[in-house]
Amino acid sequence: MIRSMYSGVAGMRSNQTKMDVIGNNIANVNTNAFKANRVRFQDSLYQTQVYAEAPMAGGRGGTNPQQIGKGVTVAAIDTLFGNGPLQPTGRDLDFGIDGEGFFIVSPDENGDVRRFTRDGVFYKDTESYLVNAEGYYLLGVSNFDLNDPDMPLQTAPPDIQADGSNLGRLRIPDTITDAAGDVHRLETFYIDGSGLISAVYSNGQVYYPGRVALAKFPNVGGLEKLGGNNYGVTRNSGNPEYGSADQGGLGILRQGNLEMSNVDLAHEFTEMIITSRAYQANSRIITTSDEMLQELINLKR
């Protein structure tokens, strides 16, 4: 009876963990690019009462082991990285990834500290750098004149190195000054499916300030959620492999679209009901075992 009470406690604790995960999934049903979590259970330790025995020659047959389980435990909390639906927004700095890749963002201007995200909402700061809501810089290959850091080139940017060694902050200048000293204002810009940034200025010329980089991992399930829609590298995720969108399975960049959460509300509510009933059933194990102990104590009277 004491064992059954501890099994009930283990069941309640495990189902409470699952309910916590379900609650977080539902809370993030409208979070951009959120990836739902899933809890998996496994049976816990066993106490062997009788060990298995082989058949005896000329004697009795074999017997099976007799074991009493000690309840349940959480085996894993997985992140489900299935793509959420892309929702059109019409905003120039909203990007969705149709594939497996991640944007690379960094809280420092050198890009040494890197975070990875599927959330494609970006802005331009006062220096025309592309940043997210937390002020993290969007990384890619910058393509500016070495002698004039404010002048984007009219030739395509260099390829992105697989190790990410040539990544830096991306910017789209609001104005440029040509060799004659004339100032031209930004008219419009476009980012194609490969991440190439094309900017048109008031002189009618097209310039290419850079290219957005994406990353993928050998084991995407090994990434660590850091909050703020960001992920971090762990020892089990493997090192990131960098590249351009539409290459190496990274996916295609969709300007003017955002990835929505992949939470399935119907599934989450069904799991919530099942988990609630399982929690109730485990609580009944405790109350029933308590009643049995009470009957045992009453034998003394």
BALOBA-1460 file (C-alpha; in Angstrom, 3 decimals):
// residues 301
<rec num="1" residu="m" x="0.000" y="0.000" z="0.000"/>
<rec num="2" residu="i" x="2.875" y="2.362" z="0.718"/>
<rec num="3" residu="r" x="4.312" y="1.551" z="-2.716"/>
<rec num="4" residu="s" x="0.984" y="2.351" z="-4.357"/>
<rec num="5" residu="m" x="0.883" y="5.742" z="-2.649"/>
<rec num="6" residu="y" x="4.308" y="6.617" z="-4.018"/>
<rec num="7" residu="s" x="3.235" y="5.402" z="-7.470"/>
<rec num="8" residu="g" x="0.257" y="7.741" z="-7.243"/>
<rec num="9" residu="v" x="2.527" y="10.626" z="-6.262"/>
<rec num="10" residu="a" x="4.844" y="9.863" z="-9.192"/>
<rec num="11" residu="g" x="1.860" y="9.800" z="-11.548"/>
<rec num="12" residu="m" x="0.536" y="13.109" z="-10.236"/>
<rec num="13" residu="r" x="3.959" y="14.743" z="-10.493"/>
<rec num="14" residu="s" x="4.493" y="13.524" z="-14.065"/>
<rec num="15" residu="n" x="1.036" y="14.592" z="-15.201"/>
<rec num="16" residu="q" x="1.539" y="17.983" z="-13.582"/>
<rec num="17" residu="t" x="4.685" y="18.388" z="-15.690"/>
<rec num="18" residu="k" x="2.696" y="17.480" z="-18.784"/>
<rec num="19" residu="m" x="-0.017" y="19.962" z="-17.870"/>
<rec num="20" residu="d" x="2.643" y="22.669" z="-17.463"/>
<rec num="21" residu="v" x="3.900" y="21.954" z="-20.985"/>
<rec num="22" residu="i" x="0.368" y="21.929" z="-22.419"/>
<rec num="23" residu="g" x="-0.349" y="25.236" z="-20.708"/>
<rec num="24" residu="n" x="2.783" y="26.784" z="-22.231"/>
<rec num="25" residu="n" x="1.830" y="25.486" z="-25.680"/>
<rec num="26" residu="i" x="-1.641" y="27.007" z="-25.467"/>
<rec num="27" residu="a" x="-0.277" y="30.287" z="-24.092"/>
<rec num="28" residu="n" x="1.963" y="30.555" z="-27.183"/>
<rec num="29" residu="v" x="-0.666" y="29.705" z="-29.772"/>
<rec num="30" residu="n" x="-0.245" y="33.200" z="-31.283"/>
<rec num="31" residu="t" x="3.540" y="33.488" z="-30.819"/>
<rec num="32" residu="n" x="5.400" y="33.906" z="-34.096"/>
<rec num="33" residu="a" x="7.227" y="30.719" z="-35.156"/>
<rec num="34" residu="f" x="6.656" y="29.050" z="-31.775"/>
<rec num="35" residu="k" x="7.377" y="25.312" z="-31.717"/>
<rec num="36" residu="a" x="5.176" y="23.176" z="-29.478"/>
<rec num="37" residu="n" x="6.602" y="20.827" z="-26.876"/>
<rec num="38" residu="r" x="5.566" y="17.244" z="-26.159"/>
<rec num="39" residu="v" x="5.981" y="15.227" z="-22.955"/>
<rec num="40" residu="r" x="6.745" y="11.506" z="-23.096"/>
<rec num="41" residu="f" x="6.429" y="9.187" z="-20.103"/>
<rec num="42" residu="q" x="8.202" y="5.950" z="-19.233"/>
<rec num="43" residu="d" x="7.689" y="3.441" z="-16.470"/>
<rec num="44" residu="s" x="9.994" y="3.809" z="-13.498"/>
<rec num="45" residu="l" x="12.042" y="1.307" z="-11.459"/>
<rec num="46" residu="y" x="10.807" y="-2.187" z="-10.594"/>
<rec num="47" residu="q" x="11.176" y="-4.229" z="-7.428"/>
<rec num="48" residu="t" x="11.667" y="-7.892" z="-8.253"/>
<rec num="49" residu="q" x="9.809" y="-10.211" z="-5.898"/>
<rec num="50" residu="v" x="10.686" y="-13.464" z="-7.659"/>
<rec num="51" residu="y" x="13.393" y="-13.860" z="-10.295"/>
<rec num="52" residu="a" x="12.859" y="-15.835" z="-13.482"/>
<rec num="53" residu="e" x="14.024" y="-19.446" z="-13.510"/>
<rec num="54" residu="a" x="14.859" y="-21.748" z="-16.400"/>
<rec num="55" residu="p" x="13.184" y="-25.162" z="-16.780"/>
<rec num="56" residu="m" x="14.860" y="-27.907" z="-14.767"/>
<rec num="57" residu="a" x="16.034" y="-31.075" z="-16.494"/>
<rec num="58" residu="g" x="13.581" y="-33.806" z="-15.599"/>
<rec num="59" residu="g" x="11.831" y="-31.419" z="-13.235"/>
<rec num="60" residu="r" x="9.435" y="-28.529" z="-13.238"/>
<rec num="61" residu="g" x="9.173" y="-25.949" z="-16.000"/>
<rec num="62" residu="g" x="10.517" y="-22.411" z="-16.006"/>
<rec num="63" residu="t" x="8.907" y="-19.528" z="-14.129"/>
<rec num="64" residu="n" x="8.567" y="-15.874" z="-15.036"/>
<rec num="65" residu="p" x="9.792" y="-12.974" z="-12.904"/>
<rec num="66" residu="q" x="7.399" y="-11.228" z="-10.526"/>
<rec num="67" residu="q" x="7.948" y="-7.481" z="-10.355"/>
<rec num="68" residu="i" x="6.200" y="-4.520" z="-8.771"/>
<rec num="69" residu="g" x="6.545" y="-1.159" z="-10.530"/>
<rec num="70" residu="k" x="7.385" y="2.096" z="-8.752"/>
<rec num="71" residu="g" x="5.309" y="4.420" z="-10.900"/>
<rec num="72" residu="v" x="6.028" y="6.679" z="-13.852"/>
<rec num="73" residu="t" x="8.595" y="9.317" z="-14.735"/>
<rec num="74" residu="v" x="9.086" y="11.884" z="-17.500"/>
<rec num="75" residu="a" x="11.224" y="10.349" z="-20.257"/>
<rec num="76" residu="a" x="11.608" y="13.437" z="-22.438"/>
<rec num="77" residu="i" x="10.201" y="16.849" z="-23.271"/>
<rec num="78" residu="d" x="10.557" y="17.139" z="-27.036"/>
<rec num="79" residu="t" x="10.312" y="20.204" z="-29.237"/>
<rec num="80" residu="l" x="8.205" y="19.603" z="-32.351"/>
<rec num="81" residu="f" x="9.960" y="21.509" z="-35.135"/>
<rec num="82" residu="g" x="7.288" y="21.093" z="-37.786"/>
<rec num="83" residu="n" x="6.794" y="24.292" z="-39.769"/>
<rec num="84" residu="g" x="3.929" y="26.576" z="-38.820"/>
<rec num="85" residu="p" x="1.768" y="28.117" z="-41.568"/>
<rec num="86" residu="l" x="3.038" y="31.257" z="-43.315"/>
<rec num="87" residu="q" x="0.762" y="34.257" z="-42.881"/>
<rec num="88" residu="p" x="1.000" y="37.143" z="-45.390"/>
<rec num="89" residu="t" x="1.586" y="40.536" z="-43.737"/>
<rec num="90" residu="g" x="2.666" y="42.737" z="-46.651"/>
<rec num="91" residu="r" x="5.420" y="44.288" z="-44.514"/>
<rec num="92" residu="d" x="8.828" y="44.564" z="-46.187"/>
<rec num="93" residu="l" x="10.814" y="43.509" z="-43.094"/>
<rec num="94" residu="d" x="8.686" y="40.486" z="-42.214"/>
<rec num="95" residu="f" x="10.334" y="37.262" z="-43.375"/>
<rec num="96" residu="g" x="9.165" y="33.669" z="-43.255"/>
<rec num="97" residu="i" x="11.323" y="30.612" z="-43.896"/>
<rec num="98" residu="d" x="9.767" y="27.920" z="-46.046"/>
<rec num="99" residu="g" x="12.120" y="25.145" z="-44.961"/>
<rec num="100" residu="e" x="14.390" y="24.036" z="-42.117"/>
<rec num="101" residu="g" x="16.671" y="27.054" z="-41.688"/>
<rec num="102" residu="f" x="17.042" y="29.582" z="-38.877"/>
<rec num="103" residu="f" x="17.872" y="33.285" z="-38.940"/>
<rec num="104" residu="i" x="21.091" y="34.204" z="-37.145"/>
<rec num="105" residu="v" x="20.939" y="37.150" z="-34.756"/>
<rec num="106" residu="s" x="23.490" y="38.610" z="-32.370"/>
<rec num="107" residu="p" x="23.317" y="40.992" z="-29.405"/>
<rec num="108" residu="d" x="26.781" y="42.415" z="-30.136"/>
<rec num="109" residu="e" x="28.012" y="44.352" z="-33.152"/>
<rec num="110" residu="n" x="30.832" y="41.902" z="-33.887"/>
<rec num="111" residu="g" x="28.421" y="38.972" z="-34.184"/>
<rec num="112" residu="d" x="30.519" y="36.780" z="-31.893"/>
<rec num="113" residu="v" x="27.539" y="35.753" z="-29.721"/>
<rec num="114" residu="r" x="24.962" y="34.119" z="-31.938"/>
<rec num="115" residu="r" x="21.365" y="33.133" z="-31.411"/>
<rec num="116" residu="f" x="19.064" y="31.353" z="-33.824"/>
<rec num="117" residu="t" x="15.413" y="32.086" z="-34.459"/>
<rec num="118" residu="r" x="12.518" y="31.373" z="-36.800"/>
<rec num="119" residu="d" x="10.832" y="34.657" z="-35.880"/>
<rec num="120" residu="g" x="11.272" y="36.861" z="-38.947"/>
<rec num="121" residu="v" x="10.068" y="40.246" z="-37.635"/>
<rec num="122" residu="f" x="12.848" y="42.817" z="-38.147"/>
<rec num="123" residu="y" x="13.231" y="46.580" z="-38.046"/>
<rec num="124" residu="k" x="15.739" y="49.234" z="-39.121"/>
<rec num="125" residu="d" x="17.459" y="51.119" z="-36.314"/>
<rec num="126" residu="t" x="18.738" y="54.707" z="-36.530"/>
<rec num="127" residu="e" x="21.938" y="53.487" z="-38.223"/>
<rec num="128" residu="s" x="19.919" y="51.458" z="-40.787"/>
<rec num="129" residu="y" x="20.986" y="48.083" z="-39.346"/>
<rec num="130" residu="l" x="18.408" y="45.299" z="-39.393"/>
<rec num="131" residu="v" x="17.467" y="44.288" z="-35.838"/>
<rec num="132" residu="n" x="14.745" y="42.284" z="-34.107"/>
<rec num="133" residu="a" x="12.460" y="43.439" z="-31.291"/>
<rec num="134" residu="e" x="15.209" y="42.867" z="-28.713"/>
<rec num="135" residu="g" x="17.747" y="44.892" z="-30.681"/>
<rec num="136" residu="y" x="19.668" y="41.799" z="-31.830"/>
<rec num="137" residu="y" x="21.388" y="42.342" z="-35.192"/>
<rec num="138" residu="l" x="20.391" y="40.195" z="-38.171"/>
<rec num="139" residu="l" x="23.513" y="38.567" z="-39.584"/>
<rec num="140" residu="g" x="24.491" y="37.890" z="-43.151"/>
<rec num="141" residu="v" x="27.140" y="38.823" z="-45.707"/>
<rec num="142" residu="s" x="27.595" y="42.581" z="-45.981"/>
<rec num="143" residu="n" x="28.440" y="43.987" z="-49.437"/>
<rec num="144" residu="f" x="29.877" y="47.515" z="-49.211"/>
<rec num="145" residu="d" x="32.776" y="49.387" z="-50.826"/>
<rec num="146" residu="l" x="35.884" y="48.913" z="-48.676"/>
<rec num="147" residu="n" x="36.862" y="52.546" z="-49.307"/>
<rec num="148" residu="d" x="33.353" y="53.847" z="-48.570"/>
<rec num="149" residu="p" x="31.521" y="51.829" z="-45.866"/>
<rec num="150" residu="d" x="28.268" y="53.689" z="-46.617"/>
<rec num="151" residu="m" x="28.184" y="52.759" z="-50.309"/>
<rec num="152" residu="p" x="26.653" y="49.353" z="-51.205"/>
<rec num="153" residu="l" x="28.028" y="47.631" z="-54.283"/>
<rec num="154" residu="q" x="26.201" y="47.005" z="-57.533"/>
<rec num="155" residu="t" x="27.699" y="43.532" z="-57.796"/>
<rec num="156" residu="a" x="26.364" y="40.433" z="-56.004"/>
<rec num="157" residu="p" x="27.709" y="39.795" z="-52.494"/>
<rec num="158" residu="p" x="30.208" y="36.973" z="-51.853"/>
<rec num="159" residu="d" x="29.072" y="33.489" z="-50.931"/>
<rec num="160" residu="i" x="28.336" y="32.679" z="-47.296"/>
<rec num="161" residu="q" x="31.034" y="30.489" z="-45.755"/>
<rec num="162" residu="a" x="29.748" y="27.208" z="-44.318"/>
<rec num="163" residu="d" x="31.483" y="27.938" z="-41.012"/>
<rec num="164" residu="g" x="29.947" y="31.419" z="-40.794"/>
<rec num="165" residu="s" x="33.326" y="33.125" z="-40.661"/>
<rec num="166" residu="n" x="32.318" y="35.977" z="-43.004"/>
<rec num="167" residu="l" x="29.017" y="36.904" z="-41.349"/>
<rec num="168" residu="g" x="28.341" y="40.385" z="-40.050"/>
<rec num="169" residu="r" x="25.606" y="42.913" z="-39.428"/>
<rec num="170" residu="l" x="23.295" y="43.788" z="-42.311"/>
<rec num="171" residu="r" x="22.229" y="47.329" z="-43.125"/>
<rec num="172" residu="i" x="20.244" y="49.089" z="-45.826"/>
<rec num="173" residu="p" x="21.356" y="52.754" z="-45.886"/>
<rec num="174" residu="d" x="18.610" y="55.384" z="-46.188"/>
<rec num="175" residu="t" x="20.912" y="57.556" z="-48.298"/>
<rec num="176" residu="i" x="24.038" y="57.039" z="-50.389"/>
<rec num="177" residu="t" x="26.519" y="59.525" z="-51.815"/>
<rec num="178" residu="d" x="27.946" y="58.789" z="-55.252"/>
<rec num="179" residu="a" x="31.408" y="59.681" z="-56.567"/>
<rec num="180" residu="a" x="30.152" y="63.070" z="-57.752"/>
<rec num="181" residu="g" x="28.967" y="63.937" z="-54.248"/>
<rec num="182" residu="d" x="25.273" y="63.648" z="-55.086"/>
<rec num="183" residu="v" x="23.051" y="62.239" z="-52.335"/>
<rec num="184" residu="h" x="20.428" y="59.682" z="-53.303"/>
<rec num="185" residu="r" x="17.632" y="58.480" z="-51.063"/>
<rec num="186" residu="l" x="16.381" y="54.907" z="-50.714"/>
<rec num="187" residu="e" x="13.242" y="54.405" z="-52.798"/>
<rec num="188" residu="t" x="12.496" y="50.735" z="-52.169"/>
<rec num="189" residu="f" x="14.171" y="47.437" z="-51.402"/>
<rec num="190" residu="y" x="13.428" y="43.781" z="-51.997"/>
<rec num="191" residu="i" x="14.754" y="40.544" z="-50.514"/>
<rec num="192" residu="d" x="14.395" y="37.539" z="-52.808"/>
<rec num="193" residu="g" x="14.040" y="33.859" z="-51.965"/>
<rec num="194" residu="s" x="17.801" y="33.405" z="-51.643"/>
<rec num="195" residu="g" x="18.105" y="36.261" z="-49.133"/>
<rec num="196" residu="l" x="19.710" y="38.703" z="-51.587"/>
<rec num="197" residu="i" x="18.918" y="42.318" z="-50.660"/>
<rec num="198" residu="s" x="18.275" y="44.592" z="-53.634"/>
<rec num="199" residu="a" x="17.937" y="48.331" z="-52.940"/>
<rec num="200" residu="v" x="16.785" y="50.952" z="-55.439"/>
<rec num="201" residu="y" x="17.810" y="54.578" z="-54.838"/>
<rec num="202" residu="s" x="16.573" y="57.856" z="-56.266"/>
<rec num="203" residu="n" x="19.216" y="57.750" z="-59.013"/>
<rec num="204" residu="g" x="17.383" y="54.735" z="-60.435"/>
<rec num="205" residu="q" x="20.303" y="52.377" z="-59.785"/>
<rec num="206" residu="v" x="20.065" y="48.992" z="-58.060"/>
<rec num="207" residu="y" x="22.562" y="48.173" z="-55.293"/>
<rec num="208" residu="y" x="23.080" y="44.987" z="-53.273"/>
<rec num="209" residu="p" x="23.817" y="45.792" z="-49.599"/>
<rec num="210" residu="g" x="24.140" y="42.138" z="-48.637"/>
<rec num="211" residu="r" x="22.570" y="38.742" z="-48.285"/>
<rec num="212" residu="v" x="20.649" y="37.253" z="-45.339"/>
<rec num="213" residu="a" x="22.267" y="34.094" z="-43.950"/>
<rec num="214" residu="l" x="20.456" y="31.034" z="-42.617"/>
<rec num="215" residu="a" x="21.672" y="28.134" z="-40.493"/>
<rec num="216" residu="k" x="20.712" y="24.506" z="-39.937"/>
<rec num="217" residu="f" x="21.793" y="21.830" z="-37.450"/>
<rec num="218" residu="p" x="22.555" y="18.096" z="-37.539"/>
<rec num="219" residu="n" x="20.147" y="17.581" z="-34.604"/>
<rec num="220" residu="v" x="17.621" y="20.391" z="-34.450"/>
<rec num="221" residu="g" x="15.912" y="18.728" z="-31.494"/>
<rec num="222" residu="g" x="19.053" y="19.325" z="-29.448"/>
<rec num="223" residu="l" x="18.673" y="23.125" z="-29.547"/>
<rec num="224" residu="e" x="17.980" y="24.928" z="-26.283"/>
<rec num="225" residu="k" x="15.101" y="27.387" z="-26.015"/>
<rec num="226" residu="l" x="16.410" y="30.678" z="-24.619"/>
<rec num="227" residu="g" x="13.211" y="32.722" z="-24.591"/>
<rec num="228" residu="g" x="12.483" y="35.645" z="-26.873"/>
<rec num="229" residu="n" x="11.857" y="33.152" z="-29.713"/>
<rec num="230" residu="n" x="15.602" y="32.390" z="-29.699"/>
<rec num="231" residu="y" x="17.490" y="29.090" z="-29.637"/>
<rec num="232" residu="g" x="21.028" y="28.312" z="-28.528"/>
<rec num="233" residu="v" x="23.543" y="25.660" z="-29.546"/>
<rec num="234" residu="t" x="24.077" y="22.722" z="-27.170"/>
<rec num="235" residu="r" x="26.528" y="19.835" z="-27.145"/>
<rec num="236" residu="n" x="23.851" y="17.594" z="-28.675"/>
<rec num="237" residu="s" x="22.599" y="19.925" z="-31.405"/>
<rec num="238" residu="g" x="25.842" y="19.888" z="-33.345"/>
<rec num="239" residu="n" x="27.526" y="22.927" z="-34.849"/>
<rec num="240" residu="p" x="25.490" y="25.142" z="-37.177"/>
<rec num="241" residu="e" x="26.003" y="24.952" z="-40.913"/>
<rec num="242" residu="y" x="25.570" y="28.336" z="-42.580"/>
<rec num="243" residu="g" x="24.474" y="29.166" z="-46.086"/>
<rec num="244" residu="s" x="22.136" y="31.084" z="-48.361"/>
<rec num="245" residu="a" x="18.416" y="30.455" z="-48.437"/>
<rec num="246" residu="d" x="17.263" y="28.017" z="-51.155"/>
<rec num="247" residu="q" x="20.546" y="26.048" z="-50.855"/>
<rec num="248" residu="g" x="21.394" y="22.913" z="-48.898"/>
<rec num="249" residu="g" x="17.874" y="22.360" z="-47.602"/>
<rec num="250" residu="l" x="17.834" y="25.642" z="-45.664"/>
<rec num="251" residu="g" x="14.555" y="26.696" z="-47.238"/>
<rec num="252" residu="i" x="13.307" y="29.685" z="-49.188"/>
<rec num="253" residu="l" x="12.936" y="33.170" z="-47.733"/>
<rec num="254" residu="r" x="9.448" y="34.648" z="-48.114"/>
<rec num="255" residu="q" x="9.404" y="38.426" z="-47.763"/>
<rec num="256" residu="g" x="6.140" y="39.900" z="-46.471"/>
<rec num="257" residu="n" x="5.201" y="36.674" z="-44.632"/>
<rec num="258" residu="l" x="5.502" y="35.461" z="-41.053"/>
<rec num="259" residu="e" x="5.552" y="31.933" z="-39.698"/>
<rec num="260" residu="m" x="2.791" y="31.287" z="-37.188"/>
<rec num="261" residu="s" x="2.877" y="28.956" z="-34.198"/>
<rec num="262" residu="n" x="2.620" y="25.235" z="-34.974"/>
<rec num="263" residu="v" x="0.447" y="24.590" z="-31.895"/>
<rec num="264" residu="d" x="-2.642" y="22.504" z="-32.709"/>
<rec num="265" residu="l" x="-5.311" y="23.705" z="-30.278"/>
<rec num="266" residu="a" x="-7.612" y="20.712" z="-30.848"/>
<rec num="267" residu="h" x="-4.763" y="18.342" z="-29.976"/>
<rec num="268" residu="e" x="-3.708" y="20.392" z="-26.940"/>
<rec num="269" residu="f" x="-7.228" y="20.513" z="-25.494"/>
<rec num="270" residu="t" x="-7.612" y="16.766" z="-26.005"/>
<rec num="271" residu="e" x="-4.308" y="16.165" z="-24.225"/>
<rec num="272" residu="m" x="-5.419" y="18.524" z="-21.460"/>
<rec num="273" residu="i" x="-8.556" y="16.447" z="-20.808"/>
<rec num="274" residu="i" x="-6.594" y="13.171" z="-20.835"/>
<rec num="275" residu="t" x="-3.952" y="14.606" z="-18.513"/>
<rec num="276" residu="s" x="-6.562" y="15.981" z="-16.119"/>
<rec num="277" residu="r" x="-8.284" y="12.594" z="-15.873"/>
<rec num="278" residu="a" x="-4.958" y="10.822" z="-15.405"/>
<rec num="279" residu="y" x="-4.116" y="13.228" z="-12.576"/>
<rec num="280" residu="q" x="-7.486" y="12.486" z="-10.936"/>
<rec num="281" residu="a" x="-6.948" y="8.740" z="-11.291"/>
<rec num="282" residu="n" x="-3.548" y="8.952" z="-9.633"/>
<rec num="283" residu="s" x="-4.983" y="11.014" z="-6.792"/>
<rec num="284" residu="r" x="-7.548" y="8.252" z="-6.269"/>
<rec num="285" residu="i" x="-4.680" y="5.762" z="-5.846"/>
<rec num="286" residu="i" x="-3.498" y="7.805" z="-2.863"/>
<rec num="287" residu="t" x="-6.932" y="8.192" z="-1.270"/>
<rec num="288" residu="t" x="-7.788" y="4.504" z="-1.763"/>
<rec num="289" residu="s" x="-4.425" y="3.398" z="-0.309"/>
<rec num="290" residu="d" x="-5.068" y="5.714" z="2.621"/>
<rec num="291" residu="e" x="-8.453" y="4.077" z="3.240"/>
<rec num="292" residu="m" x="-6.804" y="0.655" z="3.197"/>
<rec num="293" residu="l" x="-4.207" y="1.831" z="5.724"/>
<rec num="294" residu="q" x="-7.030" y="3.182" z="7.880"/>
<rec num="295" residu="e" x="-8.710" y="-0.237" z="7.839"/>
<rec num="296" residu="l" x="-5.411" y="-1.825" z="8.890"/>
<rec num="297" residu="i" x="-5.062" y="0.585" z="11.790"/>
<rec num="298" residu="n" x="-8.643" y="-0.101" z="12.850"/>
<rec num="299" residu="l" x="-7.791" y="-3.805" z="13.343"/>
<rec num="300" residu="k" x="-6.190" y="-2.823" z="16.658"/>
<rec num="301" residu="r" x="-9.509" y="-1.634" z="18.086"/>
